[in-house]
Amino acid sequence: MANVKNIAIIAHVDHGKTTLVDKIMYHCQLFRENQNTGDLILDNNDLERERGITITAKNVSVIYKDTKINIIDTPGHADFGGEVERVLNMADGVLLLVDAFEGPMPQTRFVLQKAIDLGLKPCVVINKVDKENCTPDEVHEKVFDLMFELGAEEWQLDFPTVYGSAKNNWMNHDWKDEIDNIEPLLDMVIEHIPSPKIPEGNTQMLITSLDFSSFTGRIAIGRLTRGELKTGQQISLVKRDGSIVKSRIKELHVFEGLGRKKIEEVQTGDICAIVGLEGFEIGDTVADLENPEGLKTIAIDEPTMSMLFTINDSPFFGKDGKFVTSRHIRERLDKELEKNLALRVNATDSADKFMVFGRGVLHLSVLIETMRREGYELQIGQPQVIIKVIDGVKCEPVEEMTIDLPESVSGKAIEMVTMRKGEMLSMEAKGDRMVCEFLIPSRGIIGMRNQLLTATAGEAIMAHRFKEYQPLKGGIPERQNGS
């Protein structure tokens, strides 16, 4: 097995990443004919299934035409951007999925920017061409314009494209010509995604992800950039701050299908899991024992929102969960910090209160819900945005927001956004719907989603991503109705 291709699948939320991975797995016959695995196979925890979104990035490997393809499925929400930044380091190329009706959306821009900055080769998949009123050719033009705008180099702009519908299990080079499989997509991956470059030198592997097993403890996952790794090998662990810790590999696993396979030696360029390392963190480098050289660690964008977590001191404490003390909450938050790179936790002047910083309301609410299900009991404060002082001026985070809604209710939505200090950038009609773009302070987005859905009878689709810090915009009215 000499050939390895590592690809990450990136796209805006709900453009069909996890569905596409399902179809690739079926095509490469990972399952028996009679095995009913359902759909969205990789969204395997309860929260992901209930919300219908991907929260953590996962990898799976398939074999196609004697080439091993490691596929990394990533989340589409800006709140989980930390996951995307982390795992793109393992890939050599990306499959950029774009909806044939919606075209490039705010999150498409965010993930594509990261991929282009890392110098990855993009392949474009225009999905959902079975939708009514879709315009695949225009979307193709828009993707090209977007890449050009994001400063892609010439070899990145020369990207191959396939069209199709992952749900209906077909992909082809021409969107008018429907076939019955997704082979053109896999052929495109094998032809255009470069195999991992293998530089000369000793062992180097950046830890980009971690897993936990109750039998073996923490497991480090990453891609072997150069050199070799064998079971039982003595290695050095180069930490983020440059300090070096000696350690030893107990077991090595590579990804095979949905599971892992234990092996003796990893080939360079493959993604592997290491058991037995002590005290590592994401962003550390596994390096040679004698003369270790560290790799550049992962750069993660700053959090933009904070929330106060404290113990439950109401009269009802202890009724709901079994972990109720501040020590339990502290330990759980520390454990979360290990794998959730975009999160920060600061202690406050009180021992039982913690300030938790995250990327957005969704990021924090998923953490709170996960903790609640694990049996933790806690009280939380209102989400606050992080105000920074830049050149003596107080600044707050501002986000780009896209709202897709029926034309008849667009006036109501625009009024709602302008009350919350948003400014409109553009407005275009697509069929009987309008797509409006705004710049709005993050403060204005908190709690806006429910009001917007009520005002538009549940028809609005809203997406937003952090843009930059701008001077404070002034007060936003708290209550719209009542005395």
TAKA-V600618 format. One record per residue. N is the residue number from 1. PSI is psi in degrees with one decimal (none if undefined). BURIAL is I if it has 16 or more other C-alpha atoms within 10 Angstrom, else O. Layout:
n:N psi:PSI burial:BURIAL
n:N psi:PSI burial:BURIAL
This chain:
n:1 psi:81.6 burial:O
n:2 psi:-33.3 burial:O
n:3 psi:127.2 burial:O
n:4 psi:135.8 burial:I
n:5 psi:131.9 burial:I
n:6 psi:117.6 burial:I
n:7 psi:145.2 burial:I
n:8 psi:142.9 burial:I
n:9 psi:117.8 burial:I
n:10 psi:146.0 burial:I
n:11 psi:172.3 burial:I
n:12 psi:160.8 burial:I
n:13 psi:137.0 burial:I
n:14 psi:23.0 burial:I
n:15 psi:-0.3 burial:I
n:16 psi:29.2 burial:I
n:17 psi:-53.3 burial:I
n:18 psi:-33.8 burial:I
n:19 psi:-40.1 burial:I
n:20 psi:-41.4 burial:I
n:21 psi:-40.4 burial:I
n:22 psi:-48.3 burial:I
n:23 psi:-35.1 burial:I
n:24 psi:-41.4 burial:I
n:25 psi:-39.9 burial:I
n:26 psi:-42.6 burial:I
n:27 psi:-37.3 burial:I
n:28 psi:13.7 burial:I
n:29 psi:55.1 burial:O
n:30 psi:-19.7 burial:I
n:31 psi:156.0 burial:O
n:32 psi:156.7 burial:O
n:33 psi:-40.4 burial:O
n:34 psi:8.2 burial:O
n:35 psi:119.3 burial:O
n:36 psi:107.1 burial:O
n:37 psi:-4.0 burial:O
n:38 psi:-167.5 burial:O
n:39 psi:175.2 burial:O
n:40 psi:53.2 burial:I
n:41 psi:-37.2 burial:O
n:42 psi:-19.7 burial:I
n:43 psi:82.8 burial:I
n:44 psi:-5.0 burial:O
n:45 psi:160.0 burial:O
n:46 psi:-41.9 burial:O
n:47 psi:-40.3 burial:I
n:48 psi:-39.8 burial:I
n:49 psi:-41.0 burial:O
n:50 psi:-43.5 burial:O
n:51 psi:-14.6 burial:O
n:52 psi:30.3 burial:O
n:53 psi:161.9 burial:I
n:54 psi:133.8 burial:I
n:55 psi:-44.2 burial:I
n:56 psi:147.2 burial:I
n:57 psi:142.3 burial:I
n:58 psi:152.8 burial:I
n:59 psi:154.1 burial:I
n:60 psi:151.9 burial:I
n:61 psi:143.8 burial:I
n:62 psi:159.4 burial:I
n:63 psi:126.2 burial:I
n:64 psi:123.0 burial:I
n:65 psi:50.4 burial:O
n:66 psi:16.2 burial:O
n:67 psi:133.8 burial:O
n:68 psi:124.5 burial:I
n:69 psi:115.9 burial:I
n:70 psi:120.3 burial:I
n:71 psi:130.8 burial:I
n:72 psi:118.7 burial:I
n:73 psi:128.9 burial:I
n:74 psi:158.3 burial:I
n:75 psi:158.7 burial:I
n:76 psi:-9.8 burial:I
n:77 psi:144.4 burial:I
n:78 psi:-29.5 burial:I
n:79 psi:-27.7 burial:I
n:80 psi:27.3 burial:I
n:81 psi:-29.2 burial:I
n:82 psi:-37.3 burial:I
n:83 psi:-43.3 burial:I
n:84 psi:-45.8 burial:I
n:85 psi:-36.9 burial:I
n:86 psi:-48.0 burial:I
n:87 psi:-16.3 burial:I
n:88 psi:-22.0 burial:I
n:89 psi:-20.1 burial:I
n:90 psi:-12.4 burial:I
n:91 psi:158.2 burial:I
n:92 psi:-15.3 burial:I
n:93 psi:166.3 burial:I
n:94 psi:146.9 burial:I
n:95 psi:114.0 burial:I
n:96 psi:114.1 burial:I
n:97 psi:132.4 burial:I
n:98 psi:136.7 burial:I
n:99 psi:129.5 burial:I
n:100 psi:-16.3 burial:I
n:101 psi:-46.1 burial:I
n:102 psi:-30.0 burial:I
n:103 psi:-170.4 burial:I
n:104 psi:131.2 burial:I
n:105 psi:174.6 burial:I
n:106 psi:-40.8 burial:I
n:107 psi:-27.3 burial:I
n:108 psi:-43.3 burial:I
n:109 psi:-44.2 burial:I
n:110 psi:-50.3 burial:I
n:111 psi:-34.1 burial:I
n:112 psi:-38.5 burial:I
n:113 psi:-45.3 burial:I
n:114 psi:-43.4 burial:I
n:115 psi:-40.1 burial:I
n:116 psi:-40.0 burial:I
n:117 psi:-32.9 burial:O
n:118 psi:-2.3 burial:O
n:119 psi:37.1 burial:O
n:120 psi:152.1 burial:I
n:121 psi:120.1 burial:I
n:122 psi:141.2 burial:I
n:123 psi:134.0 burial:I
n:124 psi:134.2 burial:I
n:125 psi:115.8 burial:I
n:126 psi:109.4 burial:I
n:127 psi:167.1 burial:I
n:128 psi:41.4 burial:I
n:129 psi:-1.1 burial:I
n:130 psi:-2.1 burial:I
n:131 psi:151.5 burial:O
n:132 psi:151.9 burial:O
n:133 psi:21.3 burial:O
n:134 psi:156.1 burial:I
n:135 psi:75.2 burial:O
n:136 psi:-37.9 burial:I
n:137 psi:-40.1 burial:O
n:138 psi:-39.5 burial:O
n:139 psi:-38.6 burial:I
n:140 psi:-43.7 burial:I
n:141 psi:-42.9 burial:O
n:142 psi:-37.8 burial:O
n:143 psi:-40.7 burial:I
n:144 psi:-45.9 burial:I
n:145 psi:-40.6 burial:O
n:146 psi:-44.0 burial:I
n:147 psi:-41.0 burial:I
n:148 psi:-42.7 burial:O
n:149 psi:-33.9 burial:O
n:150 psi:4.8 burial:I
n:151 psi:35.0 burial:O
n:152 psi:149.0 burial:I
n:153 psi:172.8 burial:O
n:154 psi:-41.0 burial:O
n:155 psi:-21.7 burial:O
n:156 psi:-33.4 burial:I
n:157 psi:-19.7 burial:I
n:158 psi:63.4 burial:O
n:159 psi:144.5 burial:O
n:160 psi:155.4 burial:I
n:161 psi:139.4 burial:I
n:162 psi:154.3 burial:I
n:163 psi:153.6 burial:I
n:164 psi:-165.1 burial:I
n:165 psi:111.7 burial:I
n:166 psi:-36.8 burial:I
n:167 psi:-40.0 burial:O
n:168 psi:8.0 burial:O
n:169 psi:46.3 burial:I
n:170 psi:151.2 burial:I
n:171 psi:140.8 burial:I
n:172 psi:169.4 burial:I
n:173 psi:-18.2 burial:I
n:174 psi:126.6 burial:O
n:175 psi:-14.6 burial:I
n:176 psi:-13.4 burial:O
n:177 psi:95.0 burial:O
n:178 psi:133.3 burial:I
n:179 psi:-169.8 burial:O
n:180 psi:19.0 burial:O
n:181 psi:178.6 burial:I
n:182 psi:23.1 burial:I
n:183 psi:-39.9 burial:I
n:184 psi:-33.4 burial:I
n:185 psi:-47.1 burial:I
n:186 psi:-35.2 burial:I
n:187 psi:-38.3 burial:O
n:188 psi:-41.3 burial:I
n:189 psi:-46.3 burial:I
n:190 psi:-36.4 burial:I
n:191 psi:-40.9 burial:O
n:192 psi:-27.7 burial:O
n:193 psi:126.6 burial:I
n:194 psi:148.5 burial:I
n:195 psi:157.9 burial:I
n:196 psi:135.2 burial:I
n:197 psi:135.4 burial:O
n:198 psi:99.9 burial:O
n:199 psi:158.5 burial:O
n:200 psi:151.8 burial:O
n:201 psi:-179.5 burial:O
n:202 psi:-176.5 burial:I
n:203 psi:134.3 burial:I
n:204 psi:126.9 burial:I
n:205 psi:125.5 burial:I
n:206 psi:128.0 burial:I
n:207 psi:113.9 burial:I
n:208 psi:-7.4 burial:I
n:209 psi:156.3 burial:I
n:210 psi:154.4 burial:I
n:211 psi:165.2 burial:O
n:212 psi:135.3 burial:O
n:213 psi:136.4 burial:O
n:214 psi:-15.6 burial:O
n:215 psi:-45.7 burial:O
n:216 psi:-1.8 burial:O
n:217 psi:-148.0 burial:O
n:218 psi:142.6 burial:I
n:219 psi:129.5 burial:I
n:220 psi:133.4 burial:I
n:221 psi:137.4 burial:I
n:222 psi:-178.4 burial:I
n:223 psi:130.8 burial:I
n:224 psi:110.0 burial:I
n:225 psi:-42.1 burial:I
n:226 psi:168.3 burial:I
n:227 psi:-156.4 burial:I
n:228 psi:158.0 burial:I
n:229 psi:131.9 burial:I
n:230 psi:156.4 burial:I
n:231 psi:134.9 burial:I
n:232 psi:0.0 burial:O
n:233 psi:142.5 burial:O
n:234 psi:134.1 burial:I
n:235 psi:169.1 burial:I
n:236 psi:144.6 burial:I
n:237 psi:114.4 burial:I
n:238 psi:116.8 burial:I
n:239 psi:172.6 burial:I
n:240 psi:-37.2 burial:I
n:241 psi:4.7 burial:O
n:242 psi:-11.0 burial:O
n:243 psi:157.1 burial:O
n:244 psi:131.6 burial:I
n:245 psi:134.5 burial:O
n:246 psi:145.0 burial:O
n:247 psi:176.7 burial:I
n:248 psi:141.8 burial:I
n:249 psi:124.0 burial:I
n:250 psi:-47.2 burial:O
n:251 psi:152.8 burial:I
n:252 psi:137.8 burial:I
n:253 psi:145.6 burial:I
n:254 psi:162.1 burial:I
n:255 psi:132.9 burial:I
n:256 psi:113.5 burial:I
n:257 psi:-135.6 burial:I
n:258 psi:-12.2 burial:O
n:259 psi:-159.9 burial:O
n:260 psi:155.1 burial:O
n:261 psi:132.7 burial:O
n:262 psi:134.3 burial:O
n:263 psi:169.7 burial:O
n:264 psi:-35.7 burial:O
n:265 psi:142.2 burial:I
n:266 psi:136.4 burial:I
n:267 psi:147.9 burial:I
n:268 psi:137.0 burial:I
n:269 psi:-13.5 burial:I
n:270 psi:157.9 burial:I
n:271 psi:130.3 burial:I
n:272 psi:167.7 burial:I
n:273 psi:132.9 burial:I
n:274 psi:128.4 burial:I
n:275 psi:138.8 burial:I
n:276 psi:-4.9 burial:I
n:277 psi:141.2 burial:I
n:278 psi:141.7 burial:I
n:279 psi:34.0 burial:O
n:280 psi:162.7 burial:I
n:281 psi:163.6 burial:I
n:282 psi:134.9 burial:I
n:283 psi:-8.9 burial:I
n:284 psi:160.9 burial:I
n:285 psi:132.8 burial:I
n:286 psi:120.1 burial:I
n:287 psi:179.5 burial:I
n:288 psi:148.7 burial:I
n:289 psi:-44.6 burial:I
n:290 psi:-60.6 burial:O
n:291 psi:86.6 burial:O
n:292 psi:140.4 burial:I
n:293 psi:126.6 burial:I
n:294 psi:151.9 burial:I
n:295 psi:163.9 burial:I
n:296 psi:130.3 burial:O
n:297 psi:173.9 burial:I
n:298 psi:128.8 burial:I
n:299 psi:129.9 burial:O
n:300 psi:138.0 burial:O
n:301 psi:154.6 burial:O
n:302 psi:150.2 burial:O
n:303 psi:156.8 burial:I
n:304 psi:-4.9 burial:I
n:305 psi:149.1 burial:I
n:306 psi:157.6 burial:I
n:307 psi:146.2 burial:I
n:308 psi:124.2 burial:I
n:309 psi:132.8 burial:I
n:310 psi:166.2 burial:I
n:311 psi:157.5 burial:I
n:312 psi:105.8 burial:I
n:313 psi:22.0 burial:O
n:314 psi:169.8 burial:O
n:315 psi:-16.8 burial:O
n:316 psi:15.3 burial:O
n:317 psi:148.3 burial:O
n:318 psi:-2.4 burial:I
n:319 psi:-29.4 burial:O
n:320 psi:-44.8 burial:O
n:321 psi:175.1 burial:O
n:322 psi:-13.4 burial:O
n:323 psi:107.1 burial:I
n:324 psi:-12.6 burial:I
n:325 psi:164.2 burial:I
n:326 psi:-28.9 burial:I
n:327 psi:-42.1 burial:O
n:328 psi:-45.9 burial:O
n:329 psi:-42.4 burial:I
n:330 psi:-47.0 burial:I
n:331 psi:-41.1 burial:O
n:332 psi:-39.2 burial:O
n:333 psi:-38.5 burial:I
n:334 psi:-39.1 burial:O
n:335 psi:-38.1 burial:O
n:336 psi:-36.0 burial:I
n:337 psi:-29.3 burial:I
n:338 psi:-40.5 burial:O
n:339 psi:-13.6 burial:I
n:340 psi:90.7 burial:I
n:341 psi:-25.4 burial:I
n:342 psi:1.8 burial:I
n:343 psi:146.9 burial:I
n:344 psi:145.5 burial:I
n:345 psi:127.6 burial:I
n:346 psi:141.8 burial:O
n:347 psi:155.6 burial:O
n:348 psi:-175.5 burial:O
n:349 psi:-9.4 burial:O
n:350 psi:142.5 burial:O
n:351 psi:-21.1 burial:O
n:352 psi:19.4 burial:I
n:353 psi:138.1 burial:I
n:354 psi:136.6 burial:I
n:355 psi:122.5 burial:I
n:356 psi:126.7 burial:I
n:357 psi:135.0 burial:I
n:358 psi:-174.6 burial:I
n:359 psi:-18.9 burial:I
n:360 psi:179.7 burial:I
n:361 psi:-40.8 burial:I
n:362 psi:-42.5 burial:O
n:363 psi:-48.0 burial:I
n:364 psi:-36.4 burial:I
n:365 psi:-31.9 burial:O
n:366 psi:-39.8 burial:O
n:367 psi:-45.1 burial:O
n:368 psi:-44.1 burial:I
n:369 psi:-39.8 burial:O
n:370 psi:-44.6 burial:O
n:371 psi:-40.9 burial:I
n:372 psi:-40.3 burial:I
n:373 psi:-26.0 burial:O
n:374 psi:-2.8 burial:O
n:375 psi:18.7 burial:O
n:376 psi:145.7 burial:I
n:377 psi:126.9 burial:I
n:378 psi:160.9 burial:I
n:379 psi:147.1 burial:O
n:380 psi:149.7 burial:I
n:381 psi:-179.1 burial:O
n:382 psi:144.7 burial:O
n:383 psi:135.5 burial:I
n:384 psi:145.9 burial:I
n:385 psi:157.6 burial:I
n:386 psi:118.0 burial:I
n:387 psi:129.1 burial:I
n:388 psi:151.5 burial:I
n:389 psi:115.2 burial:O
n:390 psi:120.5 burial:O
n:391 psi:41.0 burial:O
n:392 psi:2.3 burial:O
n:393 psi:134.3 burial:O
n:394 psi:127.7 burial:O
n:395 psi:150.9 burial:I
n:396 psi:158.6 burial:I
n:397 psi:138.9 burial:I
n:398 psi:140.9 burial:I
n:399 psi:153.2 burial:I
n:400 psi:129.3 burial:I
n:401 psi:137.2 burial:I
n:402 psi:129.6 burial:I
n:403 psi:127.3 burial:I
n:404 psi:117.5 burial:I
n:405 psi:164.2 burial:I
n:406 psi:146.1 burial:I
n:407 psi:-34.8 burial:O
n:408 psi:-25.5 burial:O
n:409 psi:9.9 burial:I
n:410 psi:-33.3 burial:I
n:411 psi:-42.2 burial:O
n:412 psi:-43.1 burial:O
n:413 psi:-40.5 burial:I
n:414 psi:-40.3 burial:I
n:415 psi:-41.1 burial:O
n:416 psi:-41.2 burial:I
n:417 psi:-39.4 burial:I
n:418 psi:-31.7 burial:O
n:419 psi:-29.5 burial:O
n:420 psi:28.3 burial:I
n:421 psi:28.0 burial:I
n:422 psi:151.3 burial:I
n:423 psi:141.7 burial:I
n:424 psi:135.1 burial:I
n:425 psi:-43.6 burial:O
n:426 psi:165.0 burial:O
n:427 psi:122.4 burial:O
n:428 psi:147.5 burial:O
n:429 psi:135.6 burial:O
n:430 psi:102.3 burial:I
n:431 psi:-129.0 burial:O
n:432 psi:17.7 burial:O
n:433 psi:159.8 burial:I
n:434 psi:142.9 burial:I
n:435 psi:114.5 burial:I
n:436 psi:140.1 burial:I
n:437 psi:137.4 burial:I
n:438 psi:160.4 burial:I
n:439 psi:124.6 burial:I
n:440 psi:140.1 burial:I
n:441 psi:145.7 burial:I
n:442 psi:-32.3 burial:I
n:443 psi:-35.8 burial:I
n:444 psi:-21.7 burial:I
n:445 psi:-27.4 burial:I
n:446 psi:122.6 burial:O
n:447 psi:2.8 burial:O
n:448 psi:-29.3 burial:O
n:449 psi:-47.6 burial:O
n:450 psi:-41.9 burial:O
n:451 psi:-39.2 burial:O
n:452 psi:-41.8 burial:I
n:453 psi:-38.0 burial:I
n:454 psi:-44.1 burial:O
n:455 psi:-26.5 burial:I
n:456 psi:19.1 burial:I
n:457 psi:37.2 burial:O
n:458 psi:10.3 burial:O
n:459 psi:-15.0 burial:O
n:460 psi:141.7 burial:I
n:461 psi:122.0 burial:O
n:462 psi:135.7 burial:I
n:463 psi:141.2 burial:I
n:464 psi:155.3 burial:I
n:465 psi:149.2 burial:I
n:466 psi:134.8 burial:I
n:467 psi:-60.7 burial:I
n:468 psi:176.3 burial:O
n:469 psi:134.6 burial:I
n:470 psi:158.3 burial:I
n:471 psi:146.6 burial:I
n:472 psi:135.2 burial:I
n:473 psi:-1.7 burial:I
n:474 psi:-179.6 burial:O
n:475 psi:147.4 burial:O
n:476 psi:128.1 burial:O
n:477 psi:132.2 burial:O
n:478 psi:-56.4 burial:O
n:479 psi:134.3 burial:O
n:480 psi:-23.4 burial:O
n:481 psi:171.4 burial:O
n:482 psi:175.2 burial:O
n:483 psi:none burial:O
